[in-house]
């Protein structure tokens, strides 16, 4: 058995051991606002519920290991003492992952990741409409566990209002674990799905993904492509270059030639969706750019 003294290894290596072993971890998808009202949305897997009277949740935005800076979420919570904790289902995991990209202060991750803002009833931060459950919370305390990179900041959040999508309830009015279909974090790129086991979501780019808001309208408003599909498409730095799209058209298979010239958007987007499912994001993008028609109503 490997025995390790935490003080004898790097924080990065220790972080990997901790996250790989303590898993799966539920995800706190936290929406906050700063003192000026700018919205921020970011996921955290140092999270759980710690009581029901009062209803208390705790999550921890750790200080960045690389430079010992703090997250926008922590800064916002310190300023406003409010947060909405949105629960993440499988249907929104790719968009959630995209939102974890470290966009500059003031950038709204709701917009970059393609989520819908819904006003809260009691607190200032908006809720994520796509989340199956949303907890409006007042922050009662913030406990710093240290001052160096990797140290946690325990945010104690008391639930003051709850919103539940009724489609996830069973006949007795209880949340059905299969219907809510939550996901949880594991080590590395791995996640766990409540009803299907583990799966992989590549980490967002070290450079900034262009975001769902940068997708061409006919793709962003597709009747076929899901939120997860759009999240994967938005996690690239830029649209394919025109020369690459033209080369794709010239060398496309007979099937793809049909889709590009005569296929409906529905047909093109269904094939692109299959490519995305197989992890072929670059090819999916080329097909979408080559075959999507701006005047197609399907």
N, C-alpha and C positions, 0 to 999 in steps of 0.2 A: 504494500500500500504506500502511495506517495504521501509523505507527511510534510507540511509546509508551515513555516513561521511567517505570518503575514508581514512582519517587519523586515523580512529578508528578501522580498520580491517587490517588483514595481507595482505601483497602484494600478496600472493598466492590466497587468497580469492577474492581480488579485480581483479586480473588477470582473474579468472574464470567468474566473472560478466561481465567484459569488453568483453571477447571473446564470451561469450554466447549471449550477447545482440547485439554486432556489427557484424552481420553475415547475409548472407554469405560473406566471404572475398576472393578475388582472390588470387592465389598462385604465388609467384615469385620463380621459381626454378632456383637458382643462381649458375652458374659455374664460378669459379675463379681459379687463380693460385697464389702460393706464390712467394717470390723473387727467389727461386731456381727452379721454374717451376713445383712444385708438384701441382696436380689438386685436387680441392675440389668441391663437389656438394651438395647443401643443400636447402630445401624449407623454405619459409617465407610467412606468411599470413598477415603481416603488410605491405601492398603493394597496389599500384595503379598507374595510369597514371595521370599526373598533367599538361600536356600542349602538344601542337603539333607544336609550333613554338617558341622556339626549342622543339623537341619531348623529353619530360622529364618524367621519371619514378622515383618513390621513394619507397624504401623498407627499413625495419628497423630490423636488427638483435639485439634484446634486450640483455642486460646483463643478465646472468643467475641469477635467484632469489636465488638459493640454496647456491651459493658461490661467486657471483658477478664477475665471469670470463666472458670473451668475446668469441664470436664464431670465428672459423677459417675464415669464410667468411669475417667478419669485418677486421680481421688482414690482410688477403690477399688484400682486397680492399685498405686498408691504404698503403700497400706496392707497389701496381701496378697501382691503379686508373683505373682498367678495370674490367668488369663483363659481362657475357652473361645472360640475363633473358629469360629463357625457359618457355613456357606456358604449363600447365599440362592438358592433356585430361584424360577422364575416363579410357582409355585403358592402362594408365601407372601409375595409382594412387597407386597401391600396391607397385610397385618398388620405386616410389617417397617416400612413407611412410618409406620403408626400408632404404632409403638413409638418412633419418633424424636421424638414430641411431648415437650416438656420438662416432664414430670410432676415434682412436688416430690420432694425427697430422701426415700428410704424407700418410695416407690411401686414395686411390682413390675410391670415392663412385660410380663413373661410373662402376667400375669393381665389387664392392660389390653388387650393385643393378642390374647389368646386362644391363646397358645402353650402347649405342654406341657413342663414341666420334667422332665428325666431326670438322675438323679445321675451325676456323673462318677466315673471310676475312680481318678484320681490327684490331681486338684485339687478345691478346694472349690466353685467356681461350677458350677451345673447346666448341662446341655446343652439345646439346642432340639431336641426330638424330631422336629419336622417338617423340620429341615435335612437335606439329603442327605449331607453330610459335616460332622463336628464334630471340631475339633482342640483337645485339652486342652493347655494351654501353661503353662510357667513363665516369668515375666518376668525376663530377665537384665539389662536396663538400661532406663533411660528418659532420653532425651536431649532437653532443651528447646532449641528453635531460636531462642528469643527470649522477651521478657517482655511484649510488647504484644499487643493484640487481633489475632487472625489468626495468631499464631505457633504453630508445630506443637510437638508433644511426641511424639517417636519412641519407641514402645514396642516393644522388641525381645523377641519372644516365641518361646521354643524349644518346639517340639512334643514332648510327652512321651507322648502317646497319641492314636490316631486311631480314629474310628468312621465306617464307610462303609455306607450303605444298599445292600444287594446288588442292588437293582432297577436301580441306575444303571450296573452293570457289564455289559460285553459278554461274549461267549463265552470270550474269552481272559482274563477277569478284570481288564480295563482299564476305567477310567471312560470311558463313552461320552458325548461332549459333547452329543448330542441328548437322551439320557436324563436327564442331570443338569440340563439346561435352566436354566443359571445366568442371572442378570441382572446388569447392570453399570450404574453411574451415568454420566450425561452431564451437560451443563449444564442449569440451570433445573429444570423438572419432568420432564426426559426421562431415560429408561432405555433400555438395549439388552438384547434377549433373544437368547440364543445362536443360536436357530434361526428367529427371526422378524423380526429387525431392531428398529427403535426404536419405543417407545411412551411414552405420557405417564401419569404418576401425580401428580395434584395434591398439592402440599405439604400436610402436616397443618395444621390450623387454628392460627392464632396464639393463640387461646384453646384450652383443653384439650378434646380429644375425650373423650366420656364413656367410651369403651372398650368392648371386646367383652363384658366382664364385666357391663356395665349393660344388655345386651340382654335382652328378655323370654325366658324359658327356651324357649318353643316356637319362637322364632326362632333363638336361640343354638345349640340342639341340632338344627336342621333337617337332614334327610337330603338336602336338595337344595342348600342354600347352602354354598358353599365357604369356605375360609379367607379368600381374597381378597374374597369377597362380605361376609363378616362384618367384615373390616377396613374396608371402605368404610362399612358401616353404623355402625361404632363411631366413625368419625371425624366425628361431629356432636356438638354440645354437649349436646343433650337429645332425648328422645323427642318426636314431634309432639304438639302440644296437642290435647286432646280435641275442642275446637270445630273445629279444622282437619280432624280425622279424620271428624267427623260431616258437615261440608260436603262432603268428598270422597265420602262414601257417597251423599249426596243428588244429586250432580251426575255420578256415575260413568256411564260408557257401559254399554250393555246387557251387553257381555262382562264388564265389571268388576262389574256388579250380580250376575251369576251367580256369579262367583268369591267375592264378598263374602258372599253368602247361602247358596250351595249348593256352592261349590268346596271340594275337599279342600285341606289344607295343601300337599300336593305340587303341586297346580295353581297355588295362590296363589304359592308360593315360586318356581316355575319362571317365572311371569310377572314377579315381582319381580326375579329374576335377569336376565331379559332387559332390564329397565329399567336395572339397575345396569350391565350391559354397555354400554348406550347412554349412560351417564353421568347418567341421570335419578334421582339418589339421593333427592331429596325425594319424588318420586312413588312410588318403590319403598317408601319408609318408610310413606307413607300407605296404600298397598295392603296392606302387611304388617300394619299396625295395624288396618286395617278388616276384613281377611279371614282372618287367622290364628286358628284355633280352638284353644283350650287343651286340649280333650279329643279332638283328632284324632290318631290313631296314625300317620297317613301323613306 
